[in-house]
Amino acid sequence: MMKTAYFDEKVAAEYERWYETGFGRRADLSEKKLIEEFLQALPRGRLLEIGCGTGHFTRWFRELGFEAVGVDFSTPMLDIATRLSPEMTYLCADAHRLPFKDNSFELTAAITALEFVADPTTFIAEMIRVSSGAILLAVLNRWSLLSFSTRVKASLRRGSTYRGIRFFSARQLKRMIAEVAKQRGTFVEMSYGLTLYPSLLPVLSPHQPLGAFIVMLAKAGKQ
């Protein structure tokens, strides 16, 4: 089960407004730039975004040429997604039990969603199950200064959306994907990248472990 705050209408509205702030716009550009680097070599086809929230990235995936569908467990988030893009398909569903047949999509994606779920391993297993081509995971790096700051602020603020959530490192993501892939005999080719958000310690290289945002792509293949 996701955190209760995630189902609050006020939280859903604040989530979408964050992308209109100065820092939100800069972070969004950095995240999309890195994600797009991994998408360039992939064919455009059916894409499922799991944990789509207000549809911010789902709409962007469509702009890139994908036939994008969004899934989330929060009705307030999906209400905003539907209002902002009524022509698109959004479904309310549990990411641990997706209502799709195996290999229904060419690509499954989850952008800062894994941090909030009850069972990350099952979440990844479902991403793999319904994809015939690749999975793309993007998370906040547990070793970044931004994640450390977020954890400290969340611990001091009652009811924070980020209180008690998980943060992952690139090594953890690779290990989880590899373990699930081994059981299914697929998804063995993995690559990842990190980026720093603009204005956050620009003297650090975005390729260091302190990068705030991790994108990992796992392509389908047989072991």
CYANA upper distance limits for C-alpha pairs under 8 A (distance plus 0.5 A):
  1 MET  CA    117 VAL  CA      6.96
  1 MET  CA    118 ALA  CA      5.90
  2 MET  CA      6 TYR  CA      7.45
  2 MET  CA    116 PHE  CA      6.30
  2 MET  CA    117 VAL  CA      5.94
  2 MET  CA    118 ALA  CA      6.91
  3 LYS  CA      7 PHE  CA      8.18
  3 LYS  CA    116 PHE  CA      7.52
  3 LYS  CA    161 THR  CA      7.58
  4 THR  CA      8 ASP  CA      7.69
  5 ALA  CA     11 VAL  CA      7.19
  5 ALA  CA    159 GLY  CA      7.50
  5 ALA  CA    160 SER  CA      7.96
  5 ALA  CA    161 THR  CA      6.14
  6 TYR  CA     11 VAL  CA      6.96
  6 TYR  CA     12 ALA  CA      7.51
  6 TYR  CA     74 SER  CA      7.24
  6 TYR  CA    161 THR  CA      7.12
  7 PHE  CA     11 VAL  CA      7.99
  7 PHE  CA     12 ALA  CA      7.84
  7 PHE  CA     74 SER  CA      5.68
  7 PHE  CA     75 THR  CA      7.31
  7 PHE  CA     76 PRO  CA      6.65
  7 PHE  CA     77 MET  CA      7.92
  8 ASP  CA     12 ALA  CA      6.83
  8 ASP  CA     76 PRO  CA      7.16
  9 GLU  CA     13 ALA  CA      6.78
  9 GLU  CA     76 PRO  CA      5.71
  9 GLU  CA     77 MET  CA      7.99
 10 LYS  CA     14 GLU  CA      6.69
 11 VAL  CA     15 TYR  CA      6.56
 11 VAL  CA    161 THR  CA      8.49
 12 ALA  CA     16 GLU  CA      7.17
 12 ALA  CA     53 GLY  CA      8.34
 12 ALA  CA     54 THR  CA      7.76
 12 ALA  CA     76 PRO  CA      6.57
 12 ALA  CA     77 MET  CA      5.71
 12 ALA  CA     80 ILE  CA      8.21
 13 ALA  CA     17 ARG  CA      6.80
 13 ALA  CA     77 MET  CA      8.33
 13 ALA  CA     80 ILE  CA      8.16
 14 GLU  CA     18 TRP  CA      6.55
 15 TYR  CA     19 TYR  CA      7.99
 15 TYR  CA     54 THR  CA      8.30
 16 GLU  CA     20 GLU  CA      8.17
 16 GLU  CA     54 THR  CA      7.04
 16 GLU  CA     56 HIS  CA      8.03
 17 ARG  CA     21 THR  CA      7.58
 18 TRP  CA     24 GLY  CA      6.02
 19 TYR  CA     23 PHE  CA      8.41
 19 TYR  CA     24 GLY  CA      4.88
 19 TYR  CA     25 ARG  CA      5.86
 19 TYR  CA     28 ASP  CA      7.48
 20 GLU  CA     24 GLY  CA      6.63
 20 GLU  CA     25 ARG  CA      6.51
 21 THR  CA     25 ARG  CA      6.55
 22 GLY  CA     26 ARG  CA      6.94
 23 PHE  CA     27 ALA  CA      6.51
 24 GLY  CA     28 ASP  CA      6.45
 25 ARG  CA     29 LEU  CA      6.79
 26 ARG  CA     30 SER  CA      6.88
 26 ARG  CA    197 TYR  CA      7.52
 26 ARG  CA    198 PRO  CA      6.80
 27 ALA  CA     31 GLU  CA      6.60
 27 ALA  CA    197 TYR  CA      5.90
 27 ALA  CA    198 PRO  CA      7.41
 28 ASP  CA     32 LYS  CA      6.56
 29 LEU  CA     33 LYS  CA      6.51
 30 SER  CA     34 LEU  CA      6.91
 30 SER  CA    195 THR  CA      7.62
 30 SER  CA    196 LEU  CA      8.16
 30 SER  CA    197 TYR  CA      6.68
 30 SER  CA    198 PRO  CA      7.93
 31 GLU  CA     35 ILE  CA      6.68
 31 GLU  CA    195 THR  CA      8.03
 31 GLU  CA    213 PHE  CA      7.57
 32 LYS  CA     36 GLU  CA      6.38
 33 LYS  CA     37 GLU  CA      7.01
 34 LEU  CA     38 PHE  CA      7.53
 34 LEU  CA    193 GLY  CA      7.86
 34 LEU  CA    194 LEU  CA      8.21
 34 LEU  CA    195 THR  CA      7.69
 34 LEU  CA    215 VAL  CA      7.71
 35 ILE  CA     39 LEU  CA      6.97
 35 ILE  CA    215 VAL  CA      6.96
 36 GLU  CA     40 GLN  CA      6.57
 38 PHE  CA     42 LEU  CA      8.31
 38 PHE  CA    217 LEU  CA      7.43
 44 ARG  CA     65 GLY  CA      6.44
 44 ARG  CA     66 PHE  CA      5.56
 44 ARG  CA     67 GLU  CA      8.08
 45 GLY  CA     65 GLY  CA      8.30
 45 GLY  CA     66 PHE  CA      5.77
 45 GLY  CA     67 GLU  CA      6.23
 45 GLY  CA    105 PHE  CA      8.09
 45 GLY  CA    106 GLU  CA      6.44
 45 GLY  CA    107 LEU  CA      8.11
 46 ARG  CA     66 PHE  CA      6.59
 46 ARG  CA     67 GLU  CA      5.17
 46 ARG  CA     68 ALA  CA      6.54
 46 ARG  CA     69 VAL  CA      8.26
 46 ARG  CA    104 SER  CA      8.46
 46 ARG  CA    105 PHE  CA      5.48
 46 ARG  CA    106 GLU  CA      5.90
 46 ARG  CA    107 LEU  CA      7.10
 47 LEU  CA     66 PHE  CA      6.65
 47 LEU  CA     67 GLU  CA      6.32
 47 LEU  CA     68 ALA  CA      5.21
 47 LEU  CA     69 VAL  CA      6.71
 47 LEU  CA    105 PHE  CA      6.14
 47 LEU  CA    106 GLU  CA      6.59
 47 LEU  CA    107 LEU  CA      5.32
 47 LEU  CA    108 THR  CA      6.11
 47 LEU  CA    109 ALA  CA      7.88
 48 LEU  CA     68 ALA  CA      6.37
 48 LEU  CA     69 VAL  CA      5.41
 48 LEU  CA     70 GLY  CA      6.35
 48 LEU  CA     71 VAL  CA      7.84
 48 LEU  CA    105 PHE  CA      7.06
 48 LEU  CA    107 LEU  CA      6.98
 48 LEU  CA    108 THR  CA      5.24
 48 LEU  CA    109 ALA  CA      6.69
 49 GLU  CA     58 THR  CA      6.85
 49 GLU  CA     68 ALA  CA      7.73
 49 GLU  CA     69 VAL  CA      6.73
 49 GLU  CA     70 GLY  CA      5.37
 49 GLU  CA     71 VAL  CA      6.69
 49 GLU  CA    108 THR  CA      6.35
 49 GLU  CA    109 ALA  CA      5.22
 49 GLU  CA    110 ALA  CA      6.14
 49 GLU  CA    111 ILE  CA      8.38
 50 ILE  CA     70 GLY  CA      6.74
 50 ILE  CA     71 VAL  CA      5.51
 50 ILE  CA     72 ASP  CA      6.78
 50 ILE  CA     95 ALA  CA      7.12
 50 ILE  CA    108 THR  CA      7.72
 50 ILE  CA    109 ALA  CA      6.65
 50 ILE  CA    110 ALA  CA      5.64
 50 ILE  CA    111 ILE  CA      8.43
 50 ILE  CA    113 ALA  CA      7.99
 50 ILE  CA    127 MET  CA      8.46
 51 GLY  CA     70 GLY  CA      7.94
 51 GLY  CA     71 VAL  CA      6.24
 51 GLY  CA     72 ASP  CA      5.06
 51 GLY  CA     73 PHE  CA      7.74
 51 GLY  CA     95 ALA  CA      7.79
 51 GLY  CA    110 ALA  CA      6.75
 51 GLY  CA    111 ILE  CA      7.91
 51 GLY  CA    113 ALA  CA      5.90
 52 CYS  CA     56 HIS  CA      7.86
 52 CYS  CA     57 PHE  CA      7.58
 52 CYS  CA     58 THR  CA      7.06
 52 CYS  CA     70 GLY  CA      5.90
 52 CYS  CA     71 VAL  CA      6.20
 52 CYS  CA     72 ASP  CA      6.09
 52 CYS  CA    110 ALA  CA      7.83
 52 CYS  CA    111 ILE  CA      8.03
 52 CYS  CA    113 ALA  CA      8.34
 53 GLY  CA     71 VAL  CA      8.41
 53 GLY  CA     72 ASP  CA      6.53
 53 GLY  CA     74 SER  CA      7.73
 53 GLY  CA     77 MET  CA      5.50
 53 GLY  CA     78 LEU  CA      6.81
 53 GLY  CA     81 ALA  CA      7.73
 54 THR  CA     77 MET  CA      5.25
 54 THR  CA     78 LEU  CA      6.18
 54 THR  CA     79 ASP  CA      8.09
 54 THR  CA     80 ILE  CA      5.95
 54 THR  CA     81 ALA  CA      4.77
 55 GLY  CA     59 ARG  CA      6.47
 55 GLY  CA     70 GLY  CA      7.28
 55 GLY  CA     78 LEU  CA      7.95
 55 GLY  CA     80 ILE  CA      8.38
 55 GLY  CA     81 ALA  CA      5.30
 56 HIS  CA     60 TRP  CA      7.21
 56 HIS  CA     81 ALA  CA      8.07
 57 PHE  CA     61 PHE  CA      6.55
 57 PHE  CA    111 ILE  CA      8.29
 58 THR  CA     62 ARG  CA      6.95
 58 THR  CA     68 ALA  CA      6.62
 58 THR  CA     69 VAL  CA      7.39
 58 THR  CA     70 GLY  CA      6.66
 59 ARG  CA     63 GLU  CA      6.94
 59 ARG  CA     68 ALA  CA      8.08
 59 ARG  CA     85 SER  CA      8.02
 60 TRP  CA     64 LEU  CA      6.90
 61 PHE  CA     65 GLY  CA      7.20
 61 PHE  CA     66 PHE  CA      6.20
 61 PHE  CA     67 GLU  CA      8.38
 61 PHE  CA     68 ALA  CA      6.78
 62 ARG  CA     66 PHE  CA      5.31
 62 ARG  CA     67 GLU  CA      6.46
 62 ARG  CA     68 ALA  CA      6.01
 68 ALA  CA     88 MET  CA      8.23
 68 ALA  CA     89 THR  CA      8.21
 69 VAL  CA     88 MET  CA      7.53
 69 VAL  CA     89 THR  CA      5.77
 69 VAL  CA     90 TYR  CA      6.48
 70 GLY  CA     89 THR  CA      6.92
 70 GLY  CA     90 TYR  CA      5.16
 70 GLY  CA     91 LEU  CA      6.85
 71 VAL  CA     90 TYR  CA      6.20
 71 VAL  CA     91 LEU  CA      5.37
 71 VAL  CA     92 CYS  CA      6.33
 71 VAL  CA     93 ALA  CA      6.66
 71 VAL  CA     95 ALA  CA      8.22
 72 ASP  CA     77 MET  CA      8.21
 72 ASP  CA     78 LEU  CA      7.38
 72 ASP  CA     90 TYR  CA      8.31
 72 ASP  CA     91 LEU  CA      7.06
 72 ASP  CA     92 CYS  CA      5.72
 72 ASP  CA     93 ALA  CA      6.29
 72 ASP  CA     94 ASP  CA      7.54
 72 ASP  CA     95 ALA  CA      7.79
 73 PHE  CA     92 CYS  CA      5.69
 73 PHE  CA     93 ALA  CA      5.75
 73 PHE  CA     94 ASP  CA      6.15
 73 PHE  CA     95 ALA  CA      8.00
 74 SER  CA     78 LEU  CA      6.82
 74 SER  CA     92 CYS  CA      7.53
 75 THR  CA     79 ASP  CA      6.49
 75 THR  CA     92 CYS  CA      7.38
 76 PRO  CA     80 ILE  CA      7.10
 77 MET  CA     81 ALA  CA      6.88
 78 LEU  CA     82 THR  CA      6.52
 78 LEU  CA     90 TYR  CA      7.38
 78 LEU  CA     91 LEU  CA      8.25
 78 LEU  CA     92 CYS  CA      7.90
 79 ASP  CA     83 ARG  CA      6.68
 80 ILE  CA     84 LEU  CA      6.63
 81 ALA  CA     85 SER  CA      6.66
 81 ALA  CA     86 PRO  CA      8.19
 81 ALA  CA     90 TYR  CA      8.08
 82 THR  CA     86 PRO  CA      5.20
 82 THR  CA     87 GLU  CA      8.37
 82 THR  CA     88 MET  CA      7.78
 82 THR  CA     89 THR  CA      8.48
 82 THR  CA     90 TYR  CA      7.49
 93 ALA  CA     97 ARG  CA      8.08
 93 ALA  CA     98 LEU  CA      6.94
 93 ALA  CA     99 PRO  CA      7.68
 94 ASP  CA     98 LEU  CA      6.56
 95 ALA  CA    123 PHE  CA      6.50
 95 ALA  CA    126 GLU  CA      7.75
 96 HIS  CA    119 ASP  CA      8.04
 96 HIS  CA    122 THR  CA      6.28
 96 HIS  CA    123 PHE  CA      5.68
 96 HIS  CA    126 GLU  CA      6.98
 97 ARG  CA    126 GLU  CA      7.55
 98 LEU  CA    126 GLU  CA      7.25
100 PHE  CA    104 SER  CA      6.97
100 PHE  CA    130 VAL  CA      7.06
101 LYS  CA    130 VAL  CA      6.73
102 ASP  CA    129 ARG  CA      5.82
102 ASP  CA    130 VAL  CA      4.91
102 ASP  CA    131 SER  CA      7.42
102 ASP  CA    132 SER  CA      8.35
103 ASN  CA    129 ARG  CA      6.85
103 ASN  CA    130 VAL  CA      4.84
103 ASN  CA    131 SER  CA      4.96
103 ASN  CA    132 SER  CA      4.92
104 SER  CA    130 VAL  CA      5.74
104 SER  CA    131 SER  CA      6.57
104 SER  CA    132 SER  CA      7.50
105 PHE  CA    130 VAL  CA      6.63
105 PHE  CA    131 SER  CA      5.36
105 PHE  CA    132 SER  CA      6.58
105 PHE  CA    133 GLY  CA      8.11
106 GLU  CA    131 SER  CA      5.93
106 GLU  CA    132 SER  CA      5.55
106 GLU  CA    133 GLY  CA      5.22
106 GLU  CA    134 ALA  CA      7.13
107 LEU  CA    131 SER  CA      6.01
107 LEU  CA    132 SER  CA      7.48
107 LEU  CA    133 GLY  CA      6.15
107 LEU  CA    134 ALA  CA      5.49
107 LEU  CA    135 ILE  CA      6.08
107 LEU  CA    136 LEU  CA      8.00
108 THR  CA    127 MET  CA      6.37
108 THR  CA    128 ILE  CA      8.15
108 THR  CA    130 VAL  CA      8.06
108 THR  CA    131 SER  CA      6.43
108 THR  CA    134 ALA  CA      7.16
108 THR  CA    135 ILE  CA      5.34
108 THR  CA    136 LEU  CA      6.78
109 ALA  CA    127 MET  CA      8.11
109 ALA  CA    135 ILE  CA      6.25
109 ALA  CA    136 LEU  CA      5.12
109 ALA  CA    137 LEU  CA      6.36
110 ALA  CA    114 LEU  CA      7.56
110 ALA  CA    136 LEU  CA      6.95
110 ALA  CA    137 LEU  CA      5.60
110 ALA  CA    138 ALA  CA      6.75
111 ILE  CA    137 LEU  CA      6.62
111 ILE  CA    138 ALA  CA      5.19
111 ILE  CA    139 VAL  CA      6.87
112 THR  CA    137 LEU  CA      8.37
112 THR  CA    138 ALA  CA      6.14
112 THR  CA    139 VAL  CA      5.11
112 THR  CA    140 LEU  CA      7.12
113 ALA  CA    117 VAL  CA      7.55
113 ALA  CA    139 VAL  CA      7.82
114 LEU  CA    120 PRO  CA      6.61
114 LEU  CA    123 PHE  CA      7.95
114 LEU  CA    139 VAL  CA      7.51
114 LEU  CA    166 ARG  CA      8.49
115 GLU  CA    120 PRO  CA      8.40
115 GLU  CA    139 VAL  CA      7.65
115 GLU  CA    165 ILE  CA      6.16
115 GLU  CA    166 ARG  CA      5.26
115 GLU  CA    167 PHE  CA      6.28
115 GLU  CA    168 PHE  CA      8.05
116 PHE  CA    165 ILE  CA      6.07
116 PHE  CA    166 ARG  CA      7.29
117 VAL  CA    123 PHE  CA      8.06
119 ASP  CA    123 PHE  CA      6.76
120 PRO  CA    124 ILE  CA      6.71
121 THR  CA    125 ALA  CA      6.66
121 THR  CA    176 MET  CA      7.03
121 THR  CA    180 VAL  CA      7.76
122 THR  CA    126 GLU  CA      6.68
123 PHE  CA    127 MET  CA      6.90
124 ILE  CA    128 ILE  CA      6.78
124 ILE  CA    176 MET  CA      8.39
124 ILE  CA    177 ILE  CA      7.34
124 ILE  CA    180 VAL  CA      7.94
125 ALA  CA    129 ARG  CA      6.57
125 ALA  CA    180 VAL  CA      6.50
125 ALA  CA    181 ALA  CA      8.44
126 GLU  CA    130 VAL  CA      6.81
127 MET  CA    131 SER  CA      6.89
127 MET  CA    135 ILE  CA      7.07
128 ILE  CA    132 SER  CA      8.33
128 ILE  CA    134 ALA  CA      8.09
128 ILE  CA    135 ILE  CA      7.06
128 ILE  CA    181 ALA  CA      8.36
128 ILE  CA    187 PHE  CA      8.22
131 SER  CA    135 ILE  CA      7.47
132 SER  CA    220 ALA  CA      7.37
133 GLY  CA    219 LYS  CA      6.61
133 GLY  CA    220 ALA  CA      5.64
134 ALA  CA    187 PHE  CA      7.87
134 ALA  CA    217 LEU  CA      7.50
134 ALA  CA    218 ALA  CA      6.03
134 ALA  CA    219 LYS  CA      4.78
134 ALA  CA    220 ALA  CA      5.91
135 ILE  CA    217 LEU  CA      6.35
135 ILE  CA    218 ALA  CA      5.86
135 ILE  CA    219 LYS  CA      7.13
136 LEU  CA    215 VAL  CA      7.61
136 LEU  CA    216 MET  CA      6.23
136 LEU  CA    217 LEU  CA      5.07
136 LEU  CA    218 ALA  CA      7.04
137 LEU  CA    215 VAL  CA      6.27
137 LEU  CA    216 MET  CA      5.70
137 LEU  CA    217 LEU  CA      7.01
138 ALA  CA    213 PHE  CA      7.55
138 ALA  CA    214 ILE  CA      5.93
138 ALA  CA    215 VAL  CA      4.83
138 ALA  CA    216 MET  CA      6.78
139 VAL  CA    167 PHE  CA      8.04
139 VAL  CA    168 PHE  CA      7.49
139 VAL  CA    213 PHE  CA      6.44
139 VAL  CA    214 ILE  CA      5.85
139 VAL  CA    215 VAL  CA      7.22
140 LEU  CA    144 SER  CA      8.38
140 LEU  CA    147 SER  CA      7.23
140 LEU  CA    167 PHE  CA      6.86
140 LEU  CA    168 PHE  CA      7.44
140 LEU  CA    212 ALA  CA      6.25
140 LEU  CA    213 PHE  CA      5.24
140 LEU  CA    214 ILE  CA      6.63
141 ASN  CA    147 SER  CA      7.14
141 ASN  CA    167 PHE  CA      6.83
141 ASN  CA    168 PHE  CA      6.14
141 ASN  CA    169 SER  CA      5.79
141 ASN  CA    170 ALA  CA      7.80
141 ASN  CA    210 LEU  CA      7.93
141 ASN  CA    211 GLY  CA      7.26
141 ASN  CA    212 ALA  CA      5.69
141 ASN  CA    213 PHE  CA      6.02
141 ASN  CA    214 ILE  CA      6.43
142 ARG  CA    147 SER  CA      6.19
142 ARG  CA    148 PHE  CA      7.79
142 ARG  CA    167 PHE  CA      5.14
142 ARG  CA    168 PHE  CA      5.44
142 ARG  CA    169 SER  CA      5.85
143 TRP  CA    147 SER  CA      7.40
143 TRP  CA    148 PHE  CA      7.80
143 TRP  CA    169 SER  CA      7.19
143 TRP  CA    209 PRO  CA      7.21
143 TRP  CA    210 LEU  CA      6.15
143 TRP  CA    211 GLY  CA      8.37
143 TRP  CA    212 ALA  CA      8.32
144 SER  CA    148 PHE  CA      6.97
144 SER  CA    209 PRO  CA      7.77
144 SER  CA    210 LEU  CA      4.85
144 SER  CA    211 GLY  CA      6.25
144 SER  CA    212 ALA  CA      5.52
145 LEU  CA    149 SER  CA      6.61
145 LEU  CA    210 LEU  CA      7.36
145 LEU  CA    212 ALA  CA      7.76
146 LEU  CA    150 THR  CA      6.60
146 LEU  CA    212 ALA  CA      6.73
147 SER  CA    151 ARG  CA      6.64
147 SER  CA    167 PHE  CA      7.91
147 SER  CA    212 ALA  CA      7.73
148 PHE  CA    152 VAL  CA      6.84
149 SER  CA    153 LYS  CA      6.71
150 THR  CA    154 ALA  CA      6.50
150 THR  CA    162 TYR  CA      7.80
151 ARG  CA    155 SER  CA      6.65
151 ARG  CA    162 TYR  CA      7.70
151 ARG  CA    163 ARG  CA      7.55
152 VAL  CA    156 LEU  CA      7.09
153 LYS  CA    157 ARG  CA      6.77
154 ALA  CA    158 ARG  CA      7.89
154 ALA  CA    160 SER  CA      5.99
154 ALA  CA    161 THR  CA      8.14
154 ALA  CA    162 TYR  CA      6.20
154 ALA  CA    163 ARG  CA      5.35
155 SER  CA    163 ARG  CA      6.60
158 ARG  CA    163 ARG  CA      8.49
159 GLY  CA    163 ARG  CA      7.72
168 PHE  CA    172 GLN  CA      6.61
168 PHE  CA    173 LEU  CA      7.20
169 SER  CA    173 LEU  CA      6.89
169 SER  CA    214 ILE  CA      8.43
170 ALA  CA    174 LYS  CA      6.73
170 ALA  CA    192 TYR  CA      8.09
170 ALA  CA    214 ILE  CA      7.31
170 ALA  CA    216 MET  CA      8.30
171 ARG  CA    175 ARG  CA      6.69
172 GLN  CA    176 MET  CA      6.68
173 LEU  CA    177 ILE  CA      6.64
173 LEU  CA    216 MET  CA      8.39
174 LYS  CA    178 ALA  CA      6.48
174 LYS  CA    190 MET  CA      8.03
175 ARG  CA    179 GLU  CA      6.63
176 MET  CA    180 VAL  CA      6.84
177 ILE  CA    181 ALA  CA      6.40
177 ILE  CA    187 PHE  CA      8.49
178 ALA  CA    182 LYS  CA      6.47
178 ALA  CA    187 PHE  CA      8.23
178 ALA  CA    188 VAL  CA      7.39
179 GLU  CA    183 GLN  CA      7.23
180 VAL  CA    184 ARG  CA      7.17
181 ALA  CA    185 GLY  CA      6.12
181 ALA  CA    186 THR  CA      5.69
181 ALA  CA    187 PHE  CA      6.05
181 ALA  CA    188 VAL  CA      7.30
182 LYS  CA    186 THR  CA      7.28
182 LYS  CA    223 GLN  CA      8.24
185 GLY  CA    222 LYS  CA      6.36
185 GLY  CA    223 GLN  CA      5.94
186 THR  CA    220 ALA  CA      6.38
186 THR  CA    221 GLY  CA      5.59
186 THR  CA    222 LYS  CA      5.26
186 THR  CA    223 GLN  CA      6.50
187 PHE  CA    218 ALA  CA      6.29
187 PHE  CA    219 LYS  CA      5.85
187 PHE  CA    220 ALA  CA      4.72
187 PHE  CA    221 GLY  CA      5.60
187 PHE  CA    222 LYS  CA      7.45
188 VAL  CA    218 ALA  CA      7.25
188 VAL  CA    219 LYS  CA      7.26
188 VAL  CA    220 ALA  CA      7.22
188 VAL  CA    221 GLY  CA      6.39
188 VAL  CA    222 LYS  CA      7.61
188 VAL  CA    223 GLN  CA      7.25
189 GLU  CA    218 ALA  CA      6.06
189 GLU  CA    219 LYS  CA      5.84
189 GLU  CA    220 ALA  CA      7.59
189 GLU  CA    221 GLY  CA      7.49
190 MET  CA    216 MET  CA      7.55
190 MET  CA    217 LEU  CA      6.15
190 MET  CA    218 ALA  CA      4.91
190 MET  CA    219 LYS  CA      7.01
191 SER  CA    216 MET  CA      6.27
191 SER  CA    217 LEU  CA      5.96
191 SER  CA    218 ALA  CA      7.19
192 TYR  CA    214 ILE  CA      7.51
192 TYR  CA    215 VAL  CA      5.95
192 TYR  CA    216 MET  CA      4.68
192 TYR  CA    217 LEU  CA      6.68
193 GLY  CA    207 HIS  CA      7.50
193 GLY  CA    214 ILE  CA      6.34
193 GLY  CA    215 VAL  CA      5.97
193 GLY  CA    216 MET  CA      7.19
194 LEU  CA    206 PRO  CA      6.39
194 LEU  CA    207 HIS  CA      6.17
194 LEU  CA    208 GLN  CA      7.98
194 LEU  CA    209 PRO  CA      8.11
194 LEU  CA    211 GLY  CA      5.69
194 LEU  CA    212 ALA  CA      7.43
194 LEU  CA    213 PHE  CA      5.96
194 LEU  CA    214 ILE  CA      5.10
194 LEU  CA    215 VAL  CA      6.94
195 THR  CA    206 PRO  CA      4.99
195 THR  CA    207 HIS  CA      7.18
195 THR  CA    211 GLY  CA      5.39
195 THR  CA    212 ALA  CA      6.53
195 THR  CA    213 PHE  CA      5.93
195 THR  CA    214 ILE  CA      7.40
196 LEU  CA    200 LEU  CA      7.08
196 LEU  CA    201 LEU  CA      8.43
196 LEU  CA    202 PRO  CA      8.14
196 LEU  CA    205 SER  CA      8.24
196 LEU  CA    206 PRO  CA      5.65
196 LEU  CA    210 LEU  CA      8.32
196 LEU  CA    211 GLY  CA      5.27
196 LEU  CA    212 ALA  CA      5.72
196 LEU  CA    213 PHE  CA      7.22
197 TYR  CA    212 ALA  CA      7.29
197 TYR  CA    213 PHE  CA      8.44
198 PRO  CA    202 PRO  CA      7.45
204 LEU  CA    208 GLN  CA      7.82
205 SER  CA    211 GLY  CA      8.26
206 PRO  CA    210 LEU  CA      8.11
206 PRO  CA    211 GLY  CA      5.83
207 HIS  CA    211 GLY  CA      7.14
